[in-house]
């Protein structure tokens, strides 16, 4: 059997790199063959799994410099049949790729908004007058660089090699300790053969909306975890997109949703929330673990 893994393309993105790491483990450990299926956006790659066009998707979830990838969170909230199965943590090292003869010849720089933000300090210092243009991915603009020699893109050194393009500067992210967490997502529960580790898992991701915006409304859900000794590793809000000032809350807890104390927490949490979604129970592993 060959499974398809949807990811943000074109080829050479960091998401593809994380996908390759997972595929190599999958093939070596289980004998299952997998093929990469690039999509123009993160949302489209998740919809491909929800619609049955791909078996799995690998999507960026959070960066250590710029925080959460909001498109991923918003799309997972919208799609009820997707579950996070695994998190991979990939070190990110950005390079400036261009066919320009020098930095002072560059007029425009393209990349994904997350990559541009992670290199904001470097860009302000070395390319203060260039036009910064967001694109769907770090590699979307690479195919145009040979024709447009005043143009540059921020992507990985691996992408430069794939497209046979020159690197003008390496390690341009503002913090050398730059990591992105990627989620492996499937439709419903994933076949045990595709999983890297067995239960109990280390993390559970949840999302919920509140029935009303009243004083102390958020305190009650958070107290549930505190009273049961369950640690939260992340919490943030996103607009519901229904009305101004109305929010969803995304939280990561350091526990397996199938454990007894988490089952108790989820039962009580459902009483204090309008909509509660368990987005997945999974392990968080560095790529070196593969």
N, C-alpha and C positions, 0 to 999 in steps of 0.2 A: 504493500500500500504506500502511496505517495501522498503526503499531506501538503497543503499550501499554506504559507505564512505571509499574511498581508503586512506591509510596512510602508512607512513614508519613503517615497522615492523622489527623484530618480536614483539609480545606483550610486553608492558612495556615501550615503547619509550615515550619521551615527546610529540611527535606528536600524539600518541595514546591518551595520557592524554588530550590534547587539543580537540581531536575528541570526547572523552567521554563527556567533558563539553558541547560541541555543541549538541551532541545527547540527553543529558539529558534535555537541554532547548527545543529541537525540539519536543521530545515526550511529555513533560509537557505542552507546549504551543499550539501545533497543533494536537497532537494525532498521528502524523506520526511516524511509527516505523522505526528504522534504524539499520543496522548491520555494523560491522567493517570489512574491507577487507584489511589486511596487505599486503604490497608489499616490495620486497627486496631493493628498492631504491626510492628516491624522484621522479626521472624522470619517473620510471615505474608507480608510483601512478598517476602522471599527465597524462601520456599516457593512462591509464585505463579509465579516464574520457573522454579524447579526442576520444577514440575508442568506447565509449559507454558501456564499461564493468562495470563502476561504475557511480553513479549519481553525486557524489561530491568527492573532494579530500581535505584533510587538509594537508598543507605543511608548513614547516618553511620558513620564509622570511628574518628575520633579528634578530640578537642578539645584546644586548646592549654592550657587551664586544668585540665580534669578527666581528660585522658588518653583511653584507648581506650573505645569503646562495646562492652562485653563481649558483649552479645547478638549483635552483628554477627559478632564473631570466633567465638563458639561455634556459631552457625548455619552459617557457612561451613565450619567443620570438619566438621559433620555431613552437609552436602550435597556429594556428590562431583562433581556435574556442573556446578557454578557456577564462573565465572572473572571476576576483576576485570579490567575493560577500560580504566578511566580513573579518575583521582582529581581531584576539583574542590575547591578550597579557598575557602570562603565566610566572609567576616567576619560575626561574630555580635554583634548589639546587642540586648540584652534590654530590654523595657519592662514596667512593672506596669500591667495593664489591669483596670479595675474600674468599676462603677457607684456605688461608695461616694462619699460627698460629700468625704471626706478620709481620710488614712491611718489615723487613730485609730479609724475606724469598721470597719476590716477585721478579721475574726476568723479567716479561713482563706485560705491561698494555695496554689493548685494549679499544677503544671507537671510536665514530664518530669524525672526525677531528675537528668539532666545539667544542665538549666537551673537547677534549684534549687541544685545544688552550685556552679555558676558565679556565683550571686548570694548565696551564703551570708553573706558579710561584710556586704553591704548589708541583707539581711533581719535579721541580728542587731542591726544599728545602728538601723534605722528601724522594724522590726516585730518587736521582741524577744519579744512575748508571743503572736503569732499561731500557729495550728496549720498546719504545713507538710505538705501532702498530695501525694505523688507520683501522677502520672497517666501514661497510656500515651504522651501526646504533649503538646507545648506548647499545642495548640489544643483538646484534648478537652473542657476545662471551659468554653470561651468561650460556648457556646450557653446556659449556665445563668446567666451573670452578670446579665442584665437582671432575672431573677426573684429572685436572691439577692444583695442589695445589700451584704451584709457579706463577700462572697466576692471574691477577686482571682485573677488568673492571670498567669503570666510567659510572655510570647510576644513576637513581633516587632511592630514598628509596622505592617508590612504586614498582619499578622493582625488588628490592631485596625481597620484600614481595611476589610478584607474583611467583618468582622462588625459594622461601624459601632458600635464601642465606644470609650469614652473612655480615654485614657492618663493615669494619675496620676503616673507617674515614668518617665523615659527614661534609657537608658544605665546600667542598674543592675548590670551584670555587674562583678565585683570587679576585673577587669583590662580596660582599654579595648582592649588588644591581644588580642582574643578571636577565634579562628578555628576552624572545624571542617572537617575533611577528609571528603569524601563519596566513596564508591566507586560507579561505574557497573558493574553486574554483569549478565552474560548467562549463558545456558546454553551451555557449550562456547565455542568461538571465535566472536567476534562478526563479523558481516558487515563487510568493510572499509569499506563506504559509511557506516557509523555511527561510524567512528573519527575522532577529531579530528586526530591526528598519525600519522605512519608510523614504522615501526621504524627504528633501535633505540629502544626505550623507556628511560625513565630509572630505573624501579624494578621490582623483583620482590618479591612477598610470598610467603613460605613458612610452612609449619607442619609440625611434626614431633613425634612422641613418641619416648621413649627405651626401649630394650629392658630396661634395669634402672637402678635408682637406686643408682649406685655412685660412689665418689670419682673426679672427673675426667671423668665421662661427658659433661658438656656442653662441656668444654674442647675435646675432639676436633672436634666439628662447627664450633665457632667458629674454631679454628685453621685450618681449611680455607680460610675466606674471608680470614683475615689473611695466610696464605702466598701467596695468589693476588692480593693487593692489592685485594680487593673490600671496599668500605666498607659497614658495617651502619648504617642510620639509625634502627632501632628493634628492640628485643627485649623480650619479656615472656612471662610464664608464665600459664597458665590451668589449673584443675583438669581432669583427664581425666574426672571424674565416675564413675570406677570405684572408686577407693579413696582414703582420706585420705593426703595427702602425695605423690600421683602427679600429674605435670603434663605439659601440652603446652607447646610453645614456638612462639611466633609471631615471625618476624623479617622486616624489610624490608631489602633490599639495594639499593644504588645501581648496578644493572646490569640489562641485558636478559638474560632467561633463555636466549635463543637465541644469545648470543655464545659464542665458543669457550671462554673462561676460565670462564664460568658453567656451561657444559655439563660441564666437567671438575669443577667444584666440586659440582655436583648428583650426578654419578656417584659421587664419593667420599663425599658426605654420605649417600647411600642405604646405604652400608656400615655407618655408625655409628648409624643411626636405625631405629626399629621401623616407623613409618609416616611417609612423607614426602609432603606435598601441596604442589604448586605452585598457589597460589591466584590467580596472575595476573601478567602482565608489562604495565606500563602507564606512562603519563606522569602527572605531578602538575602541574596547571595552576591558577592563580588564576582566579576568575570573570571578572576583567578581560580575560583572554586571549580570551574569547568575544565 
